[in-house]
């Protein structure tokens, strides 16, 4: 693979370049930095462009009219330019890390020292868009060619400084389909338990990026082999078979998946006695309520598909109404590894034949009828409504009169 900074132009790139030109015109050094350089060398479109400069935050604010100091203590200023907000950071070295996430202070410095304090070589490069020149103090271009994730400097020091880097290493390996350099990997193994100090929100964010990536198997393998999985998904006793089965299921998923589908795939092979409280685990890593309910729904239906064999029409309609039918089919297919291929194919075909308006039709029986029959809201009230509606979904009850007759019979049987 040829790693050159291709002349891919975009409005945001031109805005960042213009900021660099202006800073240079005022006597400062300025370069594109970090992930945008890596992505451009890989032929990818960066999600954003960051500028690193010798100018201090106060000097940046003097040069540009529309600025916002978002991390002045770390030398970071947002510059609004040509309808884009570009992060402009002063070259720096970091002080002591005491909380495993951020330095207590920074010292403004030059580009070479700034590169040395960054996490991985592939993220430690600079590019001068004015002179069309790559500035690489850390061997990042060589590691891009070798497809390796390697810490800058001593790996143990990098991970001891910032424990989030443990997850970032696995995530970059997944999203780039790169290997992890041996010394970096060994340091991950050594510091794995420290990841527990990372905020649950950041753990969730990194895990989501890994599991939606097409390289999710690489990420999961790295998380398991380093022991990180035991510290980011707690309350689960992972066996080697569990880990391997989860990896295989992840590998059989479609290329593009949602985070809940990826997370459900990880949980799906766990035996009943080791199965976690899914809601508790999802809450622990700060999944949204919607994500949590999606994971639980996917697992529930996949186990039903495998364990119950022929499902009733009502079940299929409930799957369709949930909005997760395709994901249920995908997870069931990945989970069973063709063992139930014909059953799952038949399920998909049955679902495809059901019109959208029949997925969740209005109930033929409403609560008013039950109240007229002197059935107050409570267990019997809910049981009757649910039973009649299920019969309706199974097309055993097709009229209001049928629904009321069934309800009346159920009420009499409950006396």
C-alpha positions as CSV (number, residue, x, y, z in Angstrom):
1,X,0.0,0.0,0.0
2,X,1.3,3.4,-0.9
3,X,1.1,5.9,1.9
4,X,1.2,9.4,0.4
5,X,-0.8,12.4,1.5
6,X,-3.1,12.4,-1.5
7,X,-4.4,15.7,-2.7
8,X,-7.9,15.1,-1.5
9,X,-9.6,18.4,-1.0
10,X,-12.6,19.2,1.2
11,X,-14.1,22.4,2.6
12,X,-12.8,21.4,6.1
13,X,-9.3,20.6,4.8
14,X,-9.2,24.0,3.1
15,X,-10.3,25.7,6.3
16,X,-7.6,24.0,8.3
17,X,-5.0,24.8,5.6
18,X,-6.1,28.5,5.6
19,X,-5.6,28.6,9.4
20,X,-2.1,27.1,9.0
21,X,-1.3,29.7,6.3
22,X,-2.4,32.5,8.6
23,X,-0.5,31.2,11.6
24,X,2.6,30.9,9.4
25,X,2.1,34.5,8.2
26,X,2.2,35.6,11.8
27,X,5.5,33.9,12.4
28,X,4.3,30.6,14.0
29,X,4.9,27.0,13.0
30,X,1.6,25.1,12.2
31,X,0.9,21.6,11.0
32,X,-2.0,19.2,10.6
33,X,-1.7,16.6,13.4
34,X,-2.8,13.2,14.5
35,X,-5.6,11.2,13.2
36,X,-6.3,13.3,10.1
37,X,-2.7,12.7,8.9
38,X,-3.1,9.0,9.5
39,X,-6.4,8.8,7.7
40,X,-5.2,10.8,4.7
41,X,-2.1,8.6,4.3
42,X,-4.4,5.6,4.3
43,X,-6.6,7.1,1.6
44,X,-9.5,7.6,4.1
45,X,-11.6,10.8,4.6
46,X,-10.8,12.2,8.1
47,X,-13.7,12.9,10.4
48,X,-12.1,16.2,11.3
49,X,-8.8,18.1,10.9
50,X,-6.7,19.2,13.9
51,X,-4.0,21.8,13.8
52,X,-0.9,21.8,16.1
53,X,1.1,25.0,16.4
54,X,3.9,26.8,18.2
55,X,1.4,29.6,18.9
56,X,0.1,29.8,22.5
57,X,-3.7,29.9,23.1
58,X,-3.5,33.6,23.7
59,X,-1.5,34.1,20.5
60,X,-4.1,32.0,18.5
61,X,-6.9,34.1,19.9
62,X,-5.1,37.3,18.8
63,X,-4.7,36.0,15.2
64,X,-8.3,34.9,14.7
65,X,-11.5,36.8,15.6
66,X,-13.8,33.9,16.2
67,X,-12.2,31.6,18.8
68,X,-13.3,29.6,21.9
69,X,-10.9,28.3,24.5
70,X,-12.1,24.8,25.2
71,X,-9.0,23.5,27.0
72,X,-6.7,26.4,27.5
73,X,-4.9,24.6,30.3
74,X,-3.9,22.0,27.6
75,X,-3.4,24.6,24.9
76,X,-6.5,23.9,22.9
77,X,-8.6,26.6,21.1
78,X,-11.5,26.1,18.7
79,X,-11.2,28.4,15.7
80,X,-14.3,29.1,13.6
81,X,-13.2,29.6,10.0
82,X,-15.2,29.3,6.8
83,X,-18.1,27.7,8.6
84,X,-15.9,25.1,10.2
85,X,-14.6,24.7,13.7
86,X,-11.0,23.6,13.7
87,X,-9.2,22.5,16.9
88,X,-5.9,24.3,17.2
89,X,-3.6,23.0,19.9
90,X,-0.2,24.3,21.0
91,X,2.7,21.9,20.8
92,X,3.2,20.5,24.3
93,X,4.7,17.9,26.6
94,X,2.5,16.5,29.4
95,X,3.2,16.7,33.1
96,X,2.5,14.0,35.6
97,X,-0.6,11.7,35.1
98,X,-2.1,10.9,38.5
99,X,-5.6,9.8,37.6
100,X,-4.8,7.5,34.7
101,X,-6.4,9.8,32.2
102,X,-5.1,13.3,32.0
103,X,-1.9,15.1,32.9
104,X,-2.0,17.5,35.8
105,X,-0.3,20.2,33.7
106,X,1.5,20.7,30.4
107,X,4.5,22.6,29.1
108,X,4.4,24.3,25.7
109,X,7.2,23.0,23.5
110,X,8.0,22.1,19.9
111,X,6.6,19.7,17.3
112,X,9.1,16.9,18.0
113,X,8.4,16.8,21.8
114,X,4.7,17.1,21.1
115,X,4.9,14.0,18.9
116,X,6.7,12.0,21.6
117,X,3.9,12.5,24.2
118,X,1.2,11.0,21.9
119,X,-0.2,7.5,22.1
120,X,0.6,5.4,19.0
121,X,3.1,6.0,16.2
122,X,0.4,6.1,13.5
123,X,-1.2,9.0,15.4
124,X,2.0,10.9,16.0
125,X,2.7,12.3,12.6
126,X,2.3,15.9,11.3
127,X,1.7,17.2,7.8
128,X,2.5,20.6,6.3
129,X,-0.2,21.3,3.7
130,X,1.6,24.4,2.5
131,X,4.9,22.7,1.7
132,X,3.2,19.3,1.1
133,X,5.6,17.7,3.6
134,X,5.1,14.8,6.0
135,X,6.8,15.4,9.4
136,X,7.3,12.0,11.1
137,X,9.5,11.9,14.3
138,X,8.1,8.6,15.5
139,X,8.2,6.1,12.6
140,X,4.4,6.3,12.0
141,X,4.7,5.9,8.3
142,X,6.7,2.8,8.6
143,X,4.1,1.3,11.0
144,X,1.3,2.2,8.6
145,X,3.2,0.2,5.9
146,X,3.7,-2.7,8.4
147,X,0.1,-2.4,9.5
148,X,1.1,-2.3,13.2
149,X,-0.3,-0.5,16.3
150,X,2.8,0.5,18.2
151,X,3.1,2.8,21.3
152,X,5.4,5.8,21.0
153,X,8.3,5.3,23.3
154,X,7.9,2.8,26.2
155,X,4.5,1.0,26.0
156,X,4.2,0.5,29.7
157,X,4.7,4.3,30.3
158,X,2.1,5.2,27.7
159,X,-0.5,2.9,29.2
160,X,0.3,3.9,32.8
161,X,-0.2,7.5,31.8
162,X,-3.6,7.1,30.2
163,X,-5.6,3.8,30.7
164,X,-8.0,4.6,27.9
165,X,-5.1,3.9,25.5
166,X,-5.6,0.2,26.3
167,X,-9.0,0.3,24.6
168,X,-7.8,2.6,21.9
169,X,-5.1,0.1,20.9
170,X,-7.8,-2.6,20.4
171,X,-10.1,-0.2,18.6
172,X,-7.5,1.0,16.1
173,X,-6.5,-2.7,15.5
174,X,-10.1,-3.4,14.7
175,X,-11.0,-0.3,12.6
176,X,-7.7,-0.5,10.6
177,X,-7.4,-4.3,10.5
178,X,-3.8,-3.9,11.9
179,X,-1.9,-6.1,14.2
180,X,-0.6,-5.0,17.6
181,X,3.2,-4.8,18.0
182,X,4.4,-7.4,20.6
183,X,5.8,-5.0,23.2
184,X,2.7,-2.9,23.0
185,X,0.6,-6.1,23.3
186,X,2.6,-7.3,26.4
187,X,2.1,-3.9,28.0
188,X,-1.7,-4.2,27.4
189,X,-1.6,-7.5,29.1
190,X,0.2,-6.1,32.1
191,X,-2.0,-3.0,32.6
192,X,-5.4,-4.6,31.6
193,X,-7.0,-4.3,35.0
194,X,-6.3,-0.5,35.1
195,X,-9.0,0.0,32.4
196,X,-11.5,-0.2,35.3
197,X,-10.5,3.4,36.1
198,X,-11.8,4.6,32.8
199,X,-15.3,6.2,32.9
200,X,-18.1,3.8,31.9
201,X,-19.1,6.3,29.2
202,X,-15.8,6.1,27.5
203,X,-15.7,2.3,27.8
204,X,-19.1,2.2,26.1
205,X,-18.0,4.6,23.4
206,X,-14.8,2.6,22.6
207,X,-16.6,-0.8,22.7
208,X,-19.3,0.5,20.4
209,X,-16.7,1.7,17.8
210,X,-15.0,-1.8,18.0
211,X,-18.2,-3.8,17.7
212,X,-19.7,-1.9,14.7
213,X,-16.4,-2.1,12.9
214,X,-15.9,-4.8,10.3
215,X,-12.7,-5.7,12.2
216,X,-14.8,-6.5,15.4
217,X,-13.3,-10.0,15.6
218,X,-9.8,-8.5,15.8
219,X,-10.9,-6.2,18.6
220,X,-12.6,-8.9,20.5
221,X,-9.6,-11.2,20.2
222,X,-7.3,-8.4,21.5
223,X,-9.8,-7.7,24.4
224,X,-9.8,-11.4,25.4
225,X,-6.1,-12.2,25.0
226,X,-5.1,-9.2,27.1
227,X,-7.8,-9.9,29.7
228,X,-9.5,-6.5,29.0
229,X,-12.8,-8.1,28.4
230,X,-13.0,-9.2,32.1
231,X,-12.7,-5.6,33.2
232,X,-14.9,-3.8,30.7
233,X,-17.8,-6.4,30.8
234,X,-17.9,-7.3,34.5
235,X,-20.1,-9.9,36.1
236,X,-19.3,-12.5,33.5
237,X,-17.0,-15.6,34.0
238,X,-15.6,-15.9,30.5
239,X,-14.3,-19.3,29.6
240,X,-11.9,-19.8,26.6
241,X,-14.8,-21.4,24.7
242,X,-17.1,-18.5,25.5
243,X,-14.5,-16.1,24.1
244,X,-13.9,-18.1,21.0
245,X,-17.6,-18.7,20.3
246,X,-18.3,-15.0,20.7
247,X,-15.5,-14.2,18.3
248,X,-16.9,-16.7,15.7
249,X,-20.4,-15.3,16.1
250,X,-19.1,-11.8,15.6
251,X,-17.3,-12.9,12.5
252,X,-20.5,-14.4,11.0
253,X,-22.5,-11.1,11.4
254,X,-23.0,-8.9,8.4
255,X,-20.4,-6.3,7.6
256,X,-22.5,-3.4,8.9
257,X,-24.1,-3.9,12.3
258,X,-25.5,-1.8,15.2
259,X,-23.8,-1.6,18.6
260,X,-26.7,-3.6,20.3
261,X,-26.4,-6.4,17.7
262,X,-22.7,-6.6,18.3
263,X,-23.1,-6.6,22.1
264,X,-25.8,-9.3,21.8
265,X,-23.5,-11.4,19.8
266,X,-20.9,-11.2,22.5
267,X,-23.3,-12.3,25.2
268,X,-25.2,-14.9,23.1
269,X,-22.8,-17.9,23.6
270,X,-22.8,-17.7,27.4
271,X,-24.3,-20.8,29.0
272,X,-27.3,-20.1,31.2
273,X,-25.4,-20.5,34.5
274,X,-22.9,-17.9,33.4
275,X,-25.3,-15.6,31.6
276,X,-25.0,-12.1,33.0
277,X,-27.9,-9.9,34.1
278,X,-27.9,-8.2,30.7
279,X,-29.7,-5.0,31.9
280,X,-27.2,-4.7,34.8
281,X,-24.2,-5.0,32.5
282,X,-25.7,-2.6,29.9
283,X,-26.4,-0.1,32.7
284,X,-22.8,-0.5,34.1
285,X,-21.3,0.6,30.8
286,X,-23.9,3.4,30.4
287,X,-25.8,2.0,27.4
288,X,-28.9,4.0,26.7
289,X,-32.2,2.5,27.6
290,X,-33.0,1.9,23.9
291,X,-29.7,0.1,23.4
292,X,-30.2,-2.0,26.6
293,X,-33.8,-3.0,25.5
294,X,-32.5,-3.8,22.0
295,X,-29.8,-6.2,23.4
296,X,-32.3,-7.9,25.6
297,X,-34.9,-8.3,22.8
298,X,-32.3,-9.7,20.4
299,X,-31.1,-12.3,22.9
300,X,-34.7,-13.3,23.8
301,X,-35.8,-13.9,20.3
302,X,-32.6,-15.7,19.2
303,X,-32.9,-18.2,22.0
304,X,-36.6,-18.6,21.1
305,X,-35.8,-19.3,17.5
306,X,-33.2,-21.9,18.5
307,X,-35.1,-23.5,21.4
308,X,-38.7,-23.4,20.3
309,X,-38.5,-24.5,16.7
310,X,-41.7,-23.6,14.8
311,X,-42.8,-20.2,16.1
312,X,-46.4,-19.1,16.0
313,X,-47.6,-16.3,13.6
314,X,-48.0,-14.0,16.6
315,X,-44.3,-14.4,17.5
316,X,-43.2,-13.5,14.0
317,X,-45.5,-10.5,14.0
318,X,-44.0,-9.4,17.4
319,X,-40.5,-9.7,15.9
320,X,-41.5,-7.6,12.9
321,X,-43.3,-5.0,15.1
322,X,-40.1,-4.6,17.2
323,X,-38.2,-3.2,14.3
324,X,-35.4,-5.7,14.8
325,X,-36.6,-8.6,12.6
326,X,-33.6,-8.4,10.3
327,X,-31.2,-8.2,13.2
328,X,-32.8,-11.2,14.9
329,X,-32.4,-13.2,11.7
330,X,-28.7,-12.0,11.4
331,X,-27.9,-12.9,15.0
332,X,-29.7,-16.3,14.7
333,X,-27.8,-17.1,11.6
334,X,-24.5,-16.2,13.2
335,X,-25.3,-17.9,16.4
336,X,-26.3,-21.3,14.9
337,X,-23.6,-21.4,12.2
338,X,-25.9,-23.1,9.7
339,X,-27.1,-25.7,12.1
340,X,-30.6,-24.3,11.8
341,X,-30.2,-22.7,8.4
342,X,-33.4,-24.1,6.9
343,X,-35.4,-23.1,9.9
344,X,-34.1,-19.6,9.9
345,X,-34.6,-19.2,6.2
346,X,-38.2,-20.4,6.6
347,X,-38.7,-17.8,9.4
348,X,-37.4,-15.0,7.1
349,X,-39.7,-16.1,4.3
350,X,-42.7,-16.2,6.6
351,X,-41.9,-12.7,7.9
352,X,-41.4,-11.3,4.4
353,X,-44.9,-12.4,3.4
354,X,-46.6,-10.5,6.2
355,X,-47.9,-7.0,5.2
356,X,-46.6,-4.1,7.3
357,X,-50.1,-3.2,8.4
358,X,-50.4,-6.6,10.0
359,X,-47.3,-6.4,12.1
360,X,-49.1,-4.7,15.0
361,X,-52.8,-4.1,14.1
362,X,-55.1,-2.2,16.4
363,X,-56.6,-4.6,19.1
364,X,-60.1,-5.8,18.4
365,X,-60.7,-5.9,22.1
366,X,-60.2,-2.8,24.3
367,X,-60.2,-2.4,28.1
368,X,-63.6,-0.7,28.1
369,X,-65.3,-4.0,27.4
370,X,-63.6,-5.6,30.3
371,X,-64.5,-2.8,32.7
372,X,-68.1,-3.2,31.5
373,X,-67.8,-6.9,32.6
374,X,-66.7,-5.7,36.0
375,X,-63.0,-6.8,35.5
376,X,-60.9,-4.1,37.1
377,X,-57.4,-3.3,35.9
378,X,-55.1,-6.0,37.3
379,X,-53.6,-9.4,36.5
380,X,-56.8,-10.9,35.1
381,X,-57.5,-7.8,33.0
382,X,-54.1,-7.9,31.5
383,X,-54.1,-11.6,31.0
384,X,-57.4,-11.5,29.0
385,X,-56.3,-8.5,26.9
386,X,-52.9,-10.2,26.1
387,X,-54.5,-13.6,25.3
388,X,-57.1,-12.1,23.0
389,X,-54.6,-10.0,21.2
390,X,-52.3,-12.9,20.7
391,X,-55.2,-14.9,19.2
392,X,-55.8,-11.9,16.9
393,X,-52.2,-11.9,15.8
394,X,-52.5,-15.6,15.1
395,X,-55.6,-14.8,13.1
396,X,-57.7,-17.1,15.2
397,X,-59.8,-14.0,16.2
398,X,-60.8,-11.8,13.3
399,X,-63.8,-9.7,14.4
400,X,-64.8,-7.7,17.4
401,X,-67.5,-10.2,18.3
402,X,-65.0,-13.0,18.2
403,X,-62.7,-11.1,20.5
404,X,-65.5,-10.3,23.0
405,X,-66.6,-13.9,22.9
406,X,-63.1,-15.2,23.7
407,X,-62.7,-12.6,26.4
408,X,-66.0,-13.6,28.0
409,X,-64.9,-17.3,28.0
410,X,-61.6,-16.5,29.6
411,X,-63.4,-14.4,32.3
412,X,-65.7,-17.3,33.1
413,X,-62.8,-19.7,33.3
414,X,-61.0,-17.4,35.7
415,X,-63.9,-17.3,38.2
